Amino acid sequence: MKLKSLDIYGFKSFAQRTELFFDKGITGIVGPNGSGKSNIGDAVRWVLGEQSPKALRGSKMEDVIFNGTENKKPLPYCEVSLVFDNEDGFLKSDYTEVMVTRRVYRNGEGEYYLNKNACRLKDILELFRDTGVGKEGYSIIGQGRIDDILSAKSEQRRQVFEEAAGIVTYRVRKEEAERNLKKTAENLVRVNDLIEEISMRLEPLKQQAQDANEYLSQAERLKQLELNIFIIRQDRLKQRMQSVKEKMELHAQAIENAKQNIEKLSQQRNDLDLMQEALDNTESRHRKAQMQISEALQESGQEKERKQAEINALLKEKDQLLEEIKEAEQKLN
């Protein structure tokens, strides 16, 4: 396994994206005080899973994000990526090149990636366990760290030696197995307590079970009876529906016949209306003729009266003339 490159963006003093390539022959990074050498070490430790801000020379994890200067604005997040050559399969990964990435935002949310695939911190810790490259590994020893190791307690020194010896995995597995055994023992105690409690409730539960079985039996019988009633009702409803259907067909036929009768009566009514209209016209003509005859009779009567008056006048005049003739004859004699 060989470190190929380190990509840093927004981590501490690295405001611009910076990529360092570790080709053959590179054994260290040198520079003046304040150039950021320690920040590179912190970036490596951070991307490998360091969770203590103090170990990164800060008070909180957001302190690792570039906080801005007079000429540059603060960045919303920082990101660091390590690329390892895994041609020899030293790391327990199917990839010949392994990229580990960590990203953190100012709201405290963080993300981990293996070969650009989201993963858990546990996955990264397990990948580098017993390799000496982890955040607690002997490959990353900061300034003053050696004195701390030498002056530390035996238990703390032991962790470094176990990492170097490659037995951390087994110790972690052992501790995890012991924790699981402890949980199992606690669960067994709880199971025994439950068994004891349930044993005391067996008799009541047995009676309840019998009652429940009786209830289920009666419920099943009730279900069968209700099903039979439903079938009977369904058959009766089918018969009633058939009877109603037949009545509906009869009514439909009667309605159809009534419609035909109504159509015939309507036609007859139309014919009668036409006849009535013709009779009304004839009656009107007869009434008009009768009025004309009445007027003619009235006029004839009036004419007769005039003629009779004229005749009477002439007769009277005749009588006068005869009287005058008679008088004249008498005078002549």
C-alpha positions in Angstrom: 0.0 0.0 0.0 1.4 3.4 -1.0 0.0 7.0 -0.5 -0.4 8.5 -4.0 -2.1 11.8 -3.4 -3.8 14.2 -1.0 -6.5 16.6 -2.1 -7.4 19.4 0.3 -10.2 22.0 -0.1 -11.3 24.5 2.6 -9.4 22.7 5.4 -7.9 25.2 7.8 -5.5 27.4 5.8 -6.2 25.7 2.4 -8.8 28.1 0.9 -8.0 27.0 -2.6 -8.2 23.3 -3.7 -4.7 21.9 -3.3 -3.6 18.5 -4.5 -0.3 16.9 -3.3 1.2 14.0 -5.3 3.5 11.6 -3.5 5.6 10.2 -6.3 8.6 7.9 -5.8 11.5 9.5 -3.9 9.3 11.9 -1.8 10.0 11.2 1.8 8.7 14.4 3.5 7.2 17.9 3.3 9.4 20.8 4.3 8.7 24.5 4.6 9.0 27.5 6.9 7.0 28.0 10.1 3.4 28.9 9.4 3.4 27.4 5.9 0.8 24.8 6.8 2.9 21.6 7.3 1.0 20.7 10.5 -2.3 21.4 8.7 -1.4 18.7 6.2 -0.8 16.2 9.0 -4.1 17.3 10.6 -5.9 16.8 7.3 -4.6 13.3 7.0 -5.6 12.5 10.6 -9.0 14.1 10.0 -9.9 12.3 6.8 -9.0 9.0 8.5 -11.7 9.6 11.1 -10.3 11.8 13.9 -13.3 12.9 16.1 -11.5 15.1 18.7 -11.3 18.8 17.7 -8.5 19.2 20.3 -6.4 16.6 18.5 -6.7 18.9 15.4 -5.8 22.0 17.5 -9.3 23.3 17.6 -12.2 23.8 20.0 -15.0 22.4 17.8 -15.1 20.5 14.5 -16.3 23.5 12.5 -12.9 25.2 13.3 -11.3 23.0 10.6 -13.3 24.9 7.9 -11.5 27.9 6.3 -12.8 30.9 8.2 -12.0 33.6 5.7 -9.5 36.5 5.6 -9.7 40.2 4.6 -9.6 39.2 0.9 -11.4 35.9 0.9 -14.8 34.9 2.2 -15.3 31.9 4.6 -16.1 28.6 2.9 -19.3 26.7 3.7 -17.6 23.3 4.0 -14.2 21.6 3.8 -13.2 18.3 2.1 -10.1 16.1 2.2 -9.4 13.1 0.0 -6.6 10.5 0.4 -5.7 8.2 -2.5 -3.8 4.9 -1.8 -2.3 2.5 -4.2 -3.7 -1.0 -3.3 -2.1 -3.1 -6.1 -0.7 -5.5 -3.5 -4.2 -5.8 -1.8 -2.9 -4.7 1.5 -6.1 -3.0 2.2 -9.2 -5.2 2.5 -10.8 -3.7 -0.7 -11.5 -5.0 -4.2 -10.2 -1.8 -5.7 -6.6 -1.4 -6.8 -6.8 2.3 -5.9 -8.6 3.4 -2.8 -9.9 6.9 -2.3 -11.0 8.0 1.2 -13.0 11.3 1.4 -14.4 13.2 4.3 -16.5 16.3 4.2 -18.0 18.5 6.9 -20.3 21.5 6.8 -20.7 24.5 9.1 -24.0 23.2 10.5 -22.0 20.2 11.9 -23.2 17.6 9.4 -20.4 15.3 8.0 -20.1 12.8 5.2 -17.7 9.9 4.5 -16.9 8.3 1.1 -15.0 5.3 -0.1 -14.2 5.6 -3.8 -16.9 8.3 -4.1 -19.5 6.0 -2.5 -21.1 7.2 0.7 -20.1 5.1 3.7 -19.9 5.1 7.5 -17.0 6.1 9.7 -17.0 2.5 11.0 -16.3 1.3 7.4 -13.2 3.6 7.2 -11.9 2.6 10.6 -12.3 -1.1 9.8 -10.5 -0.6 6.4 -7.4 0.8 8.0 -7.4 -1.2 11.2 -4.1 -3.1 11.8 -2.4 -1.2 8.9 -0.8 1.5 11.1 -2.5 4.2 9.0 -5.5 4.8 11.1 -6.0 8.0 13.2 -4.5 6.3 16.2 -1.9 4.4 14.1 1.8 4.7 14.5 2.3 6.0 11.0 0.8 9.4 12.1 2.8 10.8 15.0 2.6 14.6 15.4 5.1 16.9 16.9 5.7 16.0 20.6 3.7 12.8 20.2 6.7 10.6 20.8 7.3 12.2 24.2 3.6 11.7 25.0 3.9 8.0 24.1 7.0 7.5 26.2 5.5 9.3 29.2 2.0 7.9 28.8 0.5 5.1 30.8 1.3 1.5 29.9 -2.2 1.0 28.6 -1.9 3.9 26.2 1.5 2.7 25.0 0.0 -0.8 24.6 -2.5 0.6 22.0 0.3 1.8 19.8 2.2 -1.5 20.0 -1.0 -3.5 19.3 -1.6 -1.3 16.2 2.0 -2.0 15.1 1.6 -5.7 15.7 -1.6 -5.9 13.8 -3.7 -7.3 16.6 -6.1 -4.4 17.1 -8.7 -6.2 14.9 -8.7 -9.2 17.1 -8.8 -7.1 20.3 -11.8 -5.1 18.9 -13.5 -8.3 17.8 -12.8 -9.8 21.3 -14.3 -6.7 23.0 -17.3 -6.8 20.7 -17.8 -10.5 21.4 -17.5 -9.8 25.1 -20.1 -7.1 24.8 -22.4 -9.4 22.9 -21.8 -12.1 25.5 -22.7 -9.7 28.2 -25.8 -8.6 26.4 -26.7 -12.2 25.8 -26.3 -13.0 29.5 -28.5 -10.0 30.4 -31.0 -11.2 27.8 -30.9 -14.7 29.3 -31.6 -13.2 32.8 -34.6 -11.4 31.3 -35.7 -14.5 29.5 -35.5 -16.5 32.8 -37.5 -13.8 34.5 -40.1 -13.9 31.8 -40.3 -17.7 32.0 -40.8 -17.5 35.7 -43.5 -14.8 35.3 -45.2 -16.8 32.5 -45.1 -20.0 34.5 -47.0 -18.3 37.3 -49.6 -17.3 34.7 -49.9 -20.6 33.0 -53.1 -21.8 34.7 -55.0 -18.5 34.1 -53.6 -18.5 30.6 -54.7 -22.1 30.1 -58.2 -21.3 31.2 -58.1 -18.2 29.0 -56.8 -20.4 26.1 -59.7 -22.8 26.6 -62.2 -19.9 26.7 -60.5 -18.5 23.6 -60.7 -21.8 21.8 -64.4 -22.1 22.8 -64.9 -18.5 21.5 -63.2 -19.3 18.3 -65.3 -22.4 17.8 -68.5 -20.5 18.6 -67.3 -17.7 16.4 -66.7 -20.1 13.5 -70.1 -21.7 14.0 -71.7 -18.2 14.1 -69.8 -17.4 10.9 -71.2 -20.5 9.2 -74.7 -19.7 10.4 -74.4 -16.1 9.2 -73.0 -17.4 5.9 -76.0 -19.8 5.6 -78.4 -17.0 6.4 -76.7 -14.8 3.9 -77.0 -17.6 1.2 -80.7 -18.0 2.0 -81.3 -14.3 1.9 -79.4 -14.2 -1.3 -81.6 -16.9 -2.9 -84.8 -15.2 -1.7 -83.5 -11.9 -3.1 -82.7 -13.6 -6.4 -86.3 -15.0 -6.5 -87.7 -11.6 -5.6 -85.5 -10.0 -8.2 -86.7 -12.5 -10.8 -90.3 -11.8 -9.9 -89.7 -8.1 -10.0 -88.0 -8.5 -13.3 -90.9 -10.3 -14.7 -93.3 -7.7 -13.4 -91.1 -5.0 -14.9 -91.2 -6.8 -18.2 -95.1 -6.9 -18.0 -95.2 -3.3 -17.0 -92.8 -2.5 -19.8 -95.1 -4.3 -22.3 -98.2 -2.5 -20.9 -96.4 0.8 -21.1 -95.5 0.0 -24.7 -99.1 -0.9 -25.5 -100.3 2.3 -23.8 -97.8 4.3 -25.8 -99.2 2.7 -29.0 -102.8 3.5 -27.8 -101.8 7.0 -27.0 -100.3 7.4 -30.4 -103.5 6.1 -32.0 -105.7 8.3 -29.8 -103.4 11.2 -30.6 -103.8 10.6 -34.3 -107.6 10.2 -33.9 -107.7 13.5 -31.9 -105.7 15.2 -34.6 -108.2 13.9 -37.2 -111.2 15.0 -35.0 -109.5 18.4 -34.6 -109.3 18.7 -38.3 -112.9 17.6 -38.7 -113.9 20.1 -36.0 -112.0 22.8 -37.7 -113.8 21.9 -41.0 -117.2 21.9 -39.2 -116.4 25.2 -37.6 -115.5 26.6 -41.0 -118.8 25.2 -42.5 -120.8 26.5 -39.6 -119.2 29.9 -40.0 -120.1 29.9 -43.6 -123.7 28.8 -42.9 -124.0 31.5 -40.2 -122.7 34.1 -42.6 -125.2 32.9 -45.2 -128.0 32.9 -42.7 -127.2 36.5 -41.7 -127.1 37.5 -45.3 -130.6 35.8 -45.8 -131.9 37.5 -42.7 -130.7 40.8 -44.0 -132.2 40.1 -47.4 -135.6 39.1 -45.8 -135.5 42.2 -43.6 -134.8 44.4 -46.7 -137.6 42.5 -48.6 -140.0 43.2 -45.7 -139.1 46.8 -45.7 -139.5 47.0 -49.5 -142.9 45.2 -49.2 -144.0 47.7 -46.6 -142.9 50.6 -48.9 -144.7 49.1 -51.8 -147.8 48.4 -49.7 -147.7 52.0 -48.5 -147.4 53.2 -52.1 -150.4 50.9 -53.1 -152.4 52.2 -50.3 -151.6 55.8 -51.3 -152.6 54.9 -54.9 -155.8 53.3 -53.8 -156.6 56.3 -51.7 -155.8 58.6 -54.6 -158.0 56.4 -56.8 -160.9 56.7 -54.4 -160.5 60.4 -54.4 -160.4 60.5 -58.2 -163.5 58.3 -58.4 -165.2 60.6 -55.9 -164.2 63.6 -57.9 -165.5 61.9 -61.1 -168.8 61.1 -59.4 -169.1 64.7 -58.3 -168.3 65.9 -61.7 -170.9 63.7 -63.3 -173.5 64.9 -60.9 -172.7 68.5 -61.7 -173.0 67.6 -65.4 -176.3 66.2 -65.0 
